[in-house]
Amino acid sequence: MIKKIMFFTITSLALILSACAPATTSNGDMPMNNGNSGMMDVTATPGSMMMDNPEAAHMMEPITAPNVQPATESEGGQPLEYRVEDGIKVFELTTKAVQWEILDGVTVTAFTYNGTVPGPMIRVTQGDQVRIIVKNELPDPTTIHWHGVEVPNAMDGVPGVTQDPIQPGETFTYEFTAKPAGTFMYHSHYEGDVQVGAGLYAPFIIDPKEPEANPPVVDKTLMISEWRMTDGQTFAAMPMGGMEPNYFTINGKSFPATETITVKKGDLVRLRFIAIGQFIHPMHLHGVPFKIVATDGHPVPEAAQLTKDTVSVAPGERYDIEFVATETGQWMLHCHILHHTTNDNVEPGGLMLMIEVVE
């Protein structure tokens, strides 16, 4: 009798589970929810999303542009010259595609400001009147967002909200007062998933109106990003299956092509971390601890400054760190997600640079 009851119970449970289980298609795939049941949708694969959504397909296409030429400059993030008109500092930017070398023998197709990755640094003083004239020579529309800078709404660079996109061949002028003082950046806000990952980003530094009492001897800005390079084609790196990055760059270069920062023993050093990609990067300094003196452009009161040797920089964040170079030698600075210190899965590479302390 007991055996019969157990058999009946097991058989009934199997029938219930079979009835509740979602059906499969002839190829074994689970169907999407038709909206009439309480079941959750099944996540589509990137391939199926591209078939169902042309916009998603566009986002995952290779980065291309007609007649792309090699970059004529090799360093990104260099100060941009300006002229003064009626007391206004006037800067000129041109968006264009170039072949950009991130590593010896590895060249990506990049969307750039003035032909470099990162684009040129705009560095002004708090309170300056600033005018930036942007000419678009990309095959796609674009805009610029002044990340963290307090600008009038019409200058915020959000397409369809504060301005129409800048069409290919068109020019748009941004104008505002530079404030507050701190570490900021500018980047595309049109199809940012692609354009920012393709190189449309640059540092924007606003120095305080009153000079610092104890300025650092060395002041470096480090923009952190990611790339995907497959079969000689460049893709915008994204946090999704099949689009993950396989190259990682500091100021547009992967180790060992990254800059070596040389300082003297006893120097006060400031590093400005800017994360512009789509991944978190815990940046670790060998040799000495550092203090976090500013976050997202805003000074941290001395009593609240943390002393650390690793700081996680999330997308869009900025951290200013300072340390005194107390020991001579070559000291490494690197991301502590160790896959991020590889080049196409081979280490060492990626987010690494050397700080050389000399007598």
C-alpha positions in Angstrom: 0.0 0.0 0.0 2.8 2.4 0.9 4.6 1.6 -2.3 1.4 2.4 -4.3 1.0 5.8 -2.5 4.7 6.7 -3.2 4.4 5.8 -6.8 1.2 7.8 -7.2 2.8 10.9 -5.5 6.0 10.8 -7.6 4.0 10.3 -10.8 1.7 13.2 -9.9 4.7 15.5 -9.1 6.3 14.6 -12.4 3.1 15.5 -14.3 2.8 18.8 -12.5 6.4 19.8 -13.2 6.0 18.7 -16.9 2.9 20.9 -17.2 4.6 23.9 -15.6 7.8 23.7 -17.6 8.0 26.1 -20.6 7.9 24.5 -24.0 10.9 24.4 -26.3 11.1 25.0 -30.0 12.2 22.5 -32.5 15.8 23.6 -32.1 15.7 23.5 -28.4 15.4 27.2 -27.7 12.9 28.5 -25.2 10.2 30.7 -26.7 9.8 34.3 -25.6 6.9 35.3 -23.4 3.8 36.3 -25.5 2.5 38.5 -22.8 -0.4 36.3 -21.8 1.3 34.2 -19.1 3.0 35.1 -15.8 6.3 33.6 -16.9 9.4 35.8 -17.1 10.9 36.5 -20.5 13.9 34.5 -21.5 17.0 36.7 -22.2 17.7 36.8 -25.9 21.2 36.1 -27.3 23.0 39.0 -28.9 22.4 37.4 -32.3 18.7 37.2 -31.9 18.5 40.7 -30.5 20.3 42.0 -33.7 17.7 40.2 -35.8 14.8 41.6 -33.9 16.2 45.1 -33.2 18.0 46.9 -36.0 19.2 49.6 -33.5 20.9 46.9 -31.5 22.5 45.5 -34.6 23.8 49.0 -35.4 25.4 49.3 -31.9 27.3 46.1 -32.4 28.6 46.8 -35.9 32.3 47.5 -36.5 33.5 51.1 -36.1 34.0 52.4 -39.6 34.2 55.6 -41.6 35.2 56.4 -45.2 38.8 57.2 -46.0 40.2 56.8 -42.5 43.8 58.0 -42.3 46.5 57.2 -39.7 46.6 59.7 -36.8 49.2 62.4 -37.2 49.7 62.7 -33.4 50.8 59.9 -31.1 49.8 61.3 -27.7 46.3 62.1 -26.5 45.1 64.4 -23.8 47.5 67.2 -24.6 46.5 70.9 -23.7 44.4 72.5 -26.4 45.5 76.0 -27.6 42.9 78.8 -27.6 42.5 82.3 -28.7 40.9 85.2 -26.8 38.0 87.1 -28.4 36.4 89.9 -26.4 37.6 88.3 -23.2 36.3 84.8 -24.1 38.6 81.8 -24.5 37.8 80.2 -27.8 38.7 76.6 -28.5 38.1 74.6 -31.7 37.3 70.9 -31.9 36.9 68.7 -34.9 35.4 65.2 -34.6 36.9 62.8 -37.1 37.8 59.2 -37.5 41.5 58.1 -37.5 43.6 55.0 -37.2 45.0 55.1 -33.7 47.8 52.9 -32.4 47.1 51.7 -28.9 50.1 49.4 -28.8 53.0 48.5 -31.1 51.3 46.6 -34.0 47.8 47.1 -32.7 45.8 49.9 -34.4 42.1 50.7 -33.9 39.6 52.7 -35.8 38.8 55.6 -33.5 36.3 58.4 -33.4 38.3 61.4 -32.0 38.4 65.0 -31.1 41.2 66.6 -33.2 42.6 63.3 -34.1 43.8 61.9 -30.7 42.6 59.5 -28.0 41.8 61.0 -25.6 41.0 64.3 -27.3 42.9 67.4 -26.3 42.7 68.6 -22.7 40.7 71.8 -22.2 42.3 73.5 -19.2 40.9 76.9 -18.0 40.5 78.8 -14.7 37.4 79.0 -12.7 35.3 81.9 -13.8 36.7 82.0 -17.4 34.2 82.5 -20.2 34.6 79.6 -22.6 33.5 79.1 -26.2 34.0 75.8 -27.9 33.3 75.5 -31.6 32.7 71.9 -32.7 32.8 70.8 -36.3 31.6 67.3 -37.1 33.5 65.4 -39.7 32.2 62.0 -38.6 29.9 59.9 -40.8 27.3 60.1 -37.9 25.7 62.9 -35.9 27.2 63.7 -32.5 27.0 66.1 -29.5 29.2 67.0 -26.5 28.3 66.7 -22.9 30.5 68.6 -20.4 30.6 65.9 -17.7 30.4 67.5 -14.2 30.8 71.1 -15.4 28.0 73.4 -14.4 26.6 74.7 -17.7 23.4 76.3 -18.9 20.7 73.7 -19.9 21.0 74.6 -23.6 24.7 73.7 -23.4 24.3 70.3 -21.8 24.7 68.3 -25.1 21.7 65.9 -24.8 20.4 65.2 -28.3 16.6 65.7 -28.6 16.4 67.3 -25.2 18.8 70.3 -25.1 19.9 70.5 -28.7 19.6 68.8 -32.1 22.4 66.5 -32.9 25.3 68.0 -34.9 24.9 66.4 -38.3 27.9 65.4 -40.4 29.5 68.6 -41.9 27.7 70.9 -39.4 29.2 73.1 -36.7 27.8 73.9 -33.3 29.1 76.3 -30.7 29.0 75.7 -26.9 29.5 78.6 -24.6 29.5 78.8 -20.8 31.3 80.0 -17.7 33.9 77.5 -16.4 32.8 76.3 -12.9 33.4 74.8 -10.4 37.2 74.1 -10.1 38.1 70.4 -10.4 38.7 67.4 -12.6 36.0 66.9 -15.3 35.7 65.6 -18.9 33.8 66.0 -22.1 32.4 63.2 -24.2 29.9 62.4 -26.9 26.3 62.0 -25.7 25.0 60.7 -29.0 24.9 56.9 -29.3 27.3 57.0 -26.4 27.4 53.2 -26.2 29.4 53.4 -29.4 30.9 56.8 -29.8 32.4 57.1 -26.3 33.8 53.6 -26.5 35.2 54.5 -29.9 37.3 57.4 -28.5 35.1 60.5 -28.2 36.3 61.6 -24.8 38.8 64.0 -23.3 39.8 65.7 -20.0 38.5 69.1 -18.9 40.4 70.7 -16.0 39.2 73.8 -14.3 41.9 75.3 -12.0 40.9 77.2 -8.9 40.7 81.0 -9.2 43.0 81.3 -6.2 46.2 79.4 -6.8 46.9 76.4 -4.6 49.2 77.0 -1.6 51.0 73.8 -2.1 50.5 72.6 -5.7 51.9 69.2 -6.7 55.2 69.0 -8.5 53.7 66.4 -10.9 50.1 66.6 -12.0 48.9 63.9 -14.4 45.5 63.1 -15.8 44.8 59.4 -16.6 41.7 58.5 -18.6 40.8 54.8 -18.4 38.9 53.0 -21.1 38.4 49.7 -23.0 38.4 48.5 -26.6 37.4 45.4 -28.5 39.5 44.4 -31.5 38.6 41.2 -33.4 39.9 40.0 -36.8 41.3 43.4 -37.6 38.0 45.2 -36.9 37.3 47.6 -34.1 34.1 47.4 -32.0 32.7 49.4 -29.2 33.5 47.4 -26.0 30.3 46.7 -24.0 29.4 44.7 -20.9 27.5 42.1 -22.8 28.2 38.7 -24.2 30.3 38.7 -27.3 31.2 42.4 -27.0 33.5 42.3 -24.0 36.8 44.3 -24.3 40.1 42.6 -25.0 42.3 45.7 -24.8 42.4 48.3 -22.0 44.0 51.7 -22.3 45.2 54.6 -20.1 45.2 57.8 -22.1 44.6 55.8 -25.3 47.6 53.4 -24.8 48.0 49.8 -23.5 51.0 48.7 -21.5 53.9 48.7 -22.5 53.0 51.6 -24.7 51.6 53.6 -21.6 53.5 56.6 -20.4 56.2 56.2 -17.7 55.8 59.0 -15.2 59.2 60.2 -13.8 59.3 62.0 -10.5 61.9 63.0 -8.0 62.2 61.6 -4.5 60.3 63.9 -2.2 58.0 65.2 -4.9 54.3 65.7 -4.2 52.4 63.8 -7.0 48.8 64.2 -8.1 47.1 61.7 -10.3 43.6 62.4 -11.7 41.8 59.2 -12.5 38.9 59.5 -15.0 36.9 56.4 -15.9 35.2 56.9 -19.3 34.6 53.2 -20.2 31.8 50.8 -19.1 33.8 48.8 -16.5 35.0 49.4 -12.9 38.7 49.6 -12.4 40.3 49.3 -8.9 43.5 51.2 -9.5 46.4 50.0 -7.2 49.6 51.9 -6.6 52.8 50.0 -5.5 55.3 51.4 -3.1 53.4 54.1 -1.1 49.9 54.9 0.0 48.0 57.8 -1.3 45.3 60.2 -0.1 42.0 60.8 -2.0 41.9 64.6 -2.2 39.0 65.1 -4.5 36.0 63.1 -5.9 34.1 63.9 -9.1 35.9 67.3 -9.1 35.0 68.3 -5.6 37.7 68.7 -2.9 37.6 66.3 0.1 38.2 68.1 3.4 41.5 67.1 4.9 39.8 65.5 7.9 37.8 63.2 5.6 40.5 62.2 3.2 41.0 58.4 3.1 44.5 56.9 3.0 44.5 53.9 0.6 46.6 52.1 -1.9 43.6 51.0 -4.1 40.6 53.0 -5.3 37.8 51.6 -7.5 36.9 54.0 -10.2 33.5 53.4 -11.7 32.3 54.6 -15.1 31.9 58.4 -15.1 33.8 58.9 -11.8 36.9 61.0 -11.1 39.3 60.6 -8.2 42.2 62.9 -7.5 44.9 61.2 -5.5 48.1 62.5 -4.0 51.2 61.0 -2.6 54.8 61.9 -1.8 57.4 59.8 -3.7 59.5 58.5 -0.8 61.3 55.6 -2.3 63.4 55.5 -5.5 62.8 52.8 -8.1 60.2 51.8 -10.6 56.7 51.4 -9.0 53.8 50.0 -10.8 50.3 51.5 -11.1 47.7 49.0 -12.4 44.1 47.9 -12.3 43.6 45.0 -9.8 41.1 43.2 -12.0 44.0 41.3 -13.4 42.4 40.4 -16.7 42.4 44.2 -17.3 46.2 44.0 -17.3 46.3 41.9 -20.5 46.4 42.6 -24.2 44.1 40.2 -26.0 44.3 37.8 -23.1 48.1 38.0 -22.9 49.9 39.6 -19.9 51.4 41.9 -19.1 49.5 44.6 -20.8 46.4 46.9 -20.5 45.9 49.1 -17.5 49.5 49.3 -16.3 52.1 52.1 -16.2 55.3 52.7 -14.3 56.1 55.5 -11.9 59.9 56.0 -11.8 61.2 57.7 -8.7 64.7 59.1 -9.1 67.0 61.0 -6.8 
